[in-house]
Amino acid sequence: MSAIPTVEVTVSVQDNQGQAVPGAAVKALLTAQERYQGLEVPGQVLGVTDVHGKAVLELFPNDLGSEGSSYSLTVTPPLGGSIVRFVAIPNSPCDVLIRPHAQTAITGPQGLQGQKGDKGEKGDKGDRGEQGLQGLPGESAGVAGADLYLANLYPCLNY
């Protein structure tokens, strides 16, 4: 058996103004337990951003996994709070940019696009369901009208 492969993932953390955030804790957590050639892939990798707001993590490429996993990246800046993003790591080194309230960008080599699948069949039209109950008769119907209403409502009951 061979060792578990990893790729270098550079996580860059920036504030709302695009400035680097040094000293931020970075936690990469697999969303599903993965195995590679019978070996259990480590489920968590930790790092801290440097003075340039970058942390380099060695992560298992989700492309090689069999469980359809991704990573939950949690970034905790030194002043508190946290940012969580979900990312899938390709089988090549890549960069991940984390900013508050922004889309997370992952850059690296682009893979080939698969073929488009066939369109599914149109489903059957549903039935109309049962007809609802008749409304209450008017007040002028009196007792006989009420008995007729109950007989229609409960046809198996005798009065």
Buried (B, 14 or more C-beta within 10 A) or exposed (E): EEEBEBBEBBBBBBBEEEEBBBBBBBBBBBBEEBEBEEEEBBBEBEBEBEEEBBBEBBBBBBEBBEEEBBBBBBBBBEEEEEBEBEBBBBBEBBBBBBBBEEEBEBEBEEEEEEEEEEEEEEEEEEEEEEEEEEEEBEEEEEEEBEEBBEEEEEEEEEE
